[in-house]
Amino acid sequence: MRRIAVLDIGKTNAKVLVVDLATGAEEVLARTPNAVVRNGPYPHHDLAMLWGFVLSGLRLAAGRGVDAVSITTHGAACVLVDGDGGLALPMLDYEHDGPDRLAAEYDAVRPGFAETGSPRLPVGLNLGAQVFWLSRAFPAEFARVRHVLTLPQYWAFRLSGVAASEATSLGCHTDLWNPWQGRFSSLVSRMGWQRVFPPVRKAAEVLGPVLPSVAEATGLAPGTPVLCGIHDSNASLVPHLGKAPCGVLSTGTWMIVMALGGRAVELDAARDVLVNVNARGEPVPTARFMGGREMEEIMGGRIVEPAPADLRAVLEGRVMALPSLHPDTGPFPGKRFGWIGGETEGGARMAAASFYAALMGAECLDLVGAEGPVIVEGAFGGNLPFLRMLATATGRVVKGSGQGAGTGLGAALLAGPLAVKAAPAVEVQPERDALWTGYVSAWREAVGR
């Protein structure tokens, strides 16, 4: 196993890449927006479009030589498959508020945080709430469901024809999994859903070779193995398993903050803290907020590189963004976004937004008891102002991965070990300058920390 094709289906974008396990190099072959379709019974993802994209991306990968296919996707997502392998219902967008319409009924049957490590989240962010709403709102269609497949396993099913469940996706604030006992939660039996969840397989297991139709459409060798697949934040965690204690930030649309081997803390479900499950099936204390989404919204989509003068102006003027643009999520629930020190533009605005994201990330690390170095994967891994403020706020060394997503490498590592030890692209120490440390103290005072 050397060259691994990876399907990386994020909430915002989808990619097909090839990872070389001999060198650690990642080559992105294809990318497309993962747009939400607004017609039909509810907002949903365009799986037909994505399937065409996957096949075309794998054709490119096959031309470079592929030893296996691995899959990683965003969480809070499942596909309801009928007995013919088609869709019993479209794949619900987790930001749709349909599940909220049955919130009282769902709250009466869902297990508590002590059993599942899942906080109660809005819209469809609890996957159990999605399944519950779909079963009640569309009973005839739900009666045709043969498999409820979490998203990585849906694509593995399309490629191999083998249906499976998997713990990293089931353990992602779904209400469906008991991370302490490594089995389905009481919700599944209470609702009679055992029949629709296929057997649980490990993320690294080979489900089978690619289907003959897939081999013909892509040029992949007929025996090319398809791995079961993994939730994207846990893919970012794979390279760091066995390196505890450390904190890992998997960053994209969401900033997912995970503690490996940290101190024991009481997890506060009210502050968007939960228990994830890693590729080994072990519980991982996790906190999160919509870091990438909020950065884009603060900047109006115009991401710029702040100059040193921009950093100094923001630090000296104590220009601060305060949480949060999405107050239903993150460590400061209910707080509304605002500025102190005056709203700014351009590079200074980018500096303030980066500092805001870093201070929110530091808060998340504290909530989950993270200790040791902090590793930043994904979109924020190459943002030096963010990394410097994160190091200052935590008092620990921070290692950035550069601009790589981390998810692709982690998914590829399910197929085998990396032959070389990759050094972090950026490593920063905490700032000692009073401008930086004073900014941290002032921001925390402003948010009531």
N, C-alpha and C positions, 0 to 999 in steps of 0.2 A: 504494500500500500504506500504509494508515494504521491500521486496526483489525485486530489479529491475535488470533485465538482460539488459546490455548495449552493443550494437554493436558500437565499436569505430574504424572507418575506416580512418586511417591516410594516408598521402601520401606515407610514407615509410613502415609502418607496420599496420596490422589490428589486433584487439583484440576483444574477447568476455569476459566480466567480469560481476560479480554480485556485486551490491552495497546494503548494509544493511542500510536502512534509520534510523534504531533504534540506530545504533552505528557509522555510517559513514564509516565503514570498506569496503574496495574494495578488491575483490578476482579476480585476472586474471585467467581465466579458459583455455584460448587458445590464441595463438599468431601466426601470420604468416607474412612473408614479402609480401608487396603489390607490386609485381614485375610488370614491364611494358613489354608487349609482343611486339616484334619488327616485326612480320610478319603481313600480311594483308595490308589494304590500307594505314595505318599510325600507329604509336605507340599507343597502347591502353592498358587499364587495363583488366585483366582476370576476368571478372565478373562471369563466370561459376565456376572457381576455388574458388572465394570468396564466392559464394553462397553455395558451398559444405562446406566450412569452417564455414560459419554462421550457417548452420544447425547442424553441428557436435558440435559447441560451445554451441548452444542452447540446444542440448541434454544433455550436461554436466550441464548446468544451471538448466534445468528442474529437474534433479536429486537432486538439492539442494532446490527446491521450488522457484517459480517465480510468482510475482503478476502482473507484467507488463513488456513490452519490450520498451526500449527507444533507440534512435539512434543518433550518432554524427559522423560527417565525415569532412574531409578537404573541403576547398572551391574550387572555380574555376573549378567546376566539374558538369557535368550533363549527363544524359542518355536519348537517343532518343528512345522512346518506340513506337512500331507500334500498330495497332488495335487489334492484338492477344496477346498483353502483352509481346512480344519478342523484340529483338533489331532491330530497323530500321538500325542502324549503330553501330559499336563498340564505346565504351566509350573512347573518345580522351584523351590522356595524355596532360595535360596543358603545359608541357615543349616542345611539338612539335612545330616547327616553321611554320606549315601550315598556320595558321591565318595571319602570317606576310606577306604572299605572296599576300594578298588582303588588305594590310594596307591602301593604299590610298583610295580605294573604301569604306572601313569601316569607315575611318576617316571622310568621306563626309556625313555619315548618323548618326554617334553616337552623343548623346547629350553631352553637356559640363559638366564640373566639378560642376558648380553652380547648375545644376539640379539633378545630380546623386550622387555627392560625390565620384565618381570613377575617379581616375587618369588614363591616358592612359598608359597601361602596355604592355610589350613585349609578344611574343608568344601567348599562350592561357590564360594568366592570367586575361584578361577581358572575362568573360563568353560570353558576347554578341558577341565578335569577334570569338569565337569558333562556335557559332550557325550560324553566318553570313557565315563563311568559309565553314562549312559543307553544308549549304543550297545552296551555289554556286558551290562547288566542286562536290557534289553528289546530284544533283537535283532530280533524280528519287527516290532515297532512302529517301530524305527529304520529298518528297510528300506523303510518306507512314506514316510519323510521326503523331501519335495521341497525344502523351504527350512529352513535354520536362520537365524532372524531375530533379531538383537539387538532389545531391547525397544522403543526408539523406532521402529525400522523395522517392527516387527510392527504397531504401531498405525497407522503410515502405510500399510501394506499393507491393513489392515482398512478404512481410509478411501478409498484410491485404487485398490486392486487391483493395485498395482505392487510387486514384491518388490525390495529393495535391501539391500546391506550398506553400512556407514558407519564411518569410521576412528575417531571419538571413542569409540564404544562398543566397537569391536574393539580399541582401544588401551588399554582400561581393565583392566589386569592379567589379561588373558585367556589368555596364552600363544599366542594365535592370530595376532598381528600383529607385524611387524617395524617399529618406529617410525622407525628410521634410514633404511630403504629405502622406506617407505610401501607395503608389500605384505604379503600373508599370510605367516605364518611357516612354517618347514619342517614344523611339526606337521600342518598342514592337508594337505599333499601326502603326508606319511608315513602318515597315517591314511586317505588316499583320500577326504577330505571336500570336495574341490574342487567336486563336483557339487551339494552342498547349500548352498553359500554363493553367493547371487546377486551380480551385478556391484556393485562399489563405486561409490557416488555420494557427492557432497559433501553435508554437512549442510544447506546452504542451497539445494540443488537442488530444483526442483519435480518431484515424481514424476508428477503428473497432477492432473486435477480430482477432486473427490469423486465417488464412484460414484453413479449415479442413485438407488440405494436409500438411500444416506446422505443425499443432498439431500432426498429425500422424507420421510425419518424426522426430519430436523432442521430443515428450512426453509432451509438454506443454499442460496445460489444454485447452480445446476447447474455453473457453471464455476469455483467456488471452488477455488483451487489448494491442494494439500497438499504441504508441504515434507518433505524426507527425515527430518529430526529429529536430535537431538543428546543425548549423555550429559549428565546434569544438572550435574555439576561443571564440565564444559566450557561449558555454557550460562552459568554464573556468570562464566566467564572472558571471554566474548565482548565485553562492554563495555570490557574493559581491554586487549584486543589492540592493540598499537601504542603502549602507554604504558610500556614497559619502561625502566628496571628497576623492578619492584614485586613484592610478594608478595600473593597472593590466597588468602583462606580462604573456601571454600564450606562452609557449616555447616548441618547438619541432623542426621539420625541419625548420619552420619559427619561428621567435620571433615576436609576435603580441602584440603591446603596445597600451593599451586603457586607456582613461581618463574618469572617472566618476565624474561629478560635478566639473571639473577643471575651470581654468580661461579662458576667451574668448580669442582666438587667431585666426589669419588669417591662415587658413590651406594652406600649400604650396604643391600643387599636384606634382610639379616637384621633390619633395624629398620623394616620396613614402608615402605620407600622404593621407588618405582617410576617408570616413565616413562609419563606420559599423552600423549595426542595432542590438540592443540587443533583448532578448527574450520577452521584453515588447513592442517591436516595436519602441523603441526610438533610435534616431541617437546617435552614439558614435564616437567622434574623435579618429582616430587610425593611428598609424605609424608602420612600420615593416621593417625587413630585414631577410635574410636567416641565422639566428643565429646558429641553429643546424647544418645545412648543412655546413656552413663555419667552425664551430668548428671541424667537422669530417674531412674536407679537410685539415685544418691547421695541425691537429694531425695525418693525414694519417690513421684514424680509430683507433688509439691506444690511447684511453682515459686512463690517469693515474691520480693518486692523488699527487698533488705537496706537497713537504715537506715545513716546515717553511723556511728552508734555500733557497729553490727555489724561494719563494715569495720575500725574501729579496734580492736575487741576481738580480731578474728582476726589482725590485723597485730601487735599488741602481744604477744599470747599465742603467736604463731607456731603457730597452729592450721593444720595442713596435711594435705591428702589426698595420698597417694602412689600412683603407678601400680601396677597397673591392674586394673580390674574385668574387662577382656577381655584377658588377658595373651598371647593368641595373635595379637593385632594391636597396632599402635602402635609408638612409638619405644623402648619398654622391654620387649622380649619376655621373658616368663617371670617378671616381677616381679608380686607379688600386692598387691592394694589394701590400704591400711591408713591409720591416722591417727596423727599425732604431735601433741602439745600438747593432747590430749583431744578426744574426739568432741563435736560441738556440734549444736544444733538451730535451726530457724527461720531468721531472716534471717542469723545468723552462719554457719549451715551453707551457705546459699546463697552467701554471700561466699566461703567456703573452697572450695566447688565451682567457682565462677567463676574464682577464682585458679588452681586446679588445671588447669582447662581451658585457661586462658591460658598457663600455663607449659608445658603439653604442646604447645600451638600454637607457642610460641616455639621449643621444641626441634625441632619439625618444620620450621620456617622455616630454622633453622640447618643441618639435615641436607640441604636441597635448595639451599643457597647463595643464598637470597633476599636481595635488596638493595633499597634504596629504600623508599617508603612501603608500609604494609601495609593492604590493603583487606579488610574482613570483610563477607561477604554472608550472608544467611540468618538462622537463629534466634539466633545470637550477635551479630548486627549491632547490636542495640539494648541489649545487656547492658553497661552502663557500667562496673561493676567489672571485668568481663572485659577490656574495651577498655583500661582504665587499666593493668591488670597486664600485658597484652600489650605495650603501648607501653613500659612500664618494663623488661620483660624483654628486649625487642629493642633498646631505645634509639632507636626510630624513631617517627615519627608514625603513628598508626593511624586509619583512616577507616572508620566503621561505616555500613552501609546502612540502619539502622533495622531494623524487623521484617520487611521484604520479603525474599522468598527469593532474589532475584537470578536464579534460574533462569528464571522466567517472562519477564522483560525480555530476558535473553540469548537465549532461544529465539525471541522475537518479532523481535529484531534480525537474525535470519537473513533476514527478509523485506525489510529495508531499514533505513536509518540513522534514528537518533533525531533529531527536529528541534530539540530543546533539549538543553543540557548540564546534566545533573542534578548538583546539589551533594550531597556526602555528608551524611547526616542527623546524624552525630556525628563530630567530629574531636578527638582527644586527643593531647597531648604526653606524653613520658615523665615520670614523677614523679621528683623529686630528693630527696624526703624519705627519710631513712635508714630509716624504718619500712618503706617500700616496697622500696627497694633491698636492705635487709638481708633481707627476706623472700625475695626472689629468690635471693640467695646461699645462704640457709639451706636452701631447698627443693632447690636443685641439689646441695648437699653431701649432703642426705639421700638423694637418688636415685643418688648416686655419679657425678655429672656431672663 
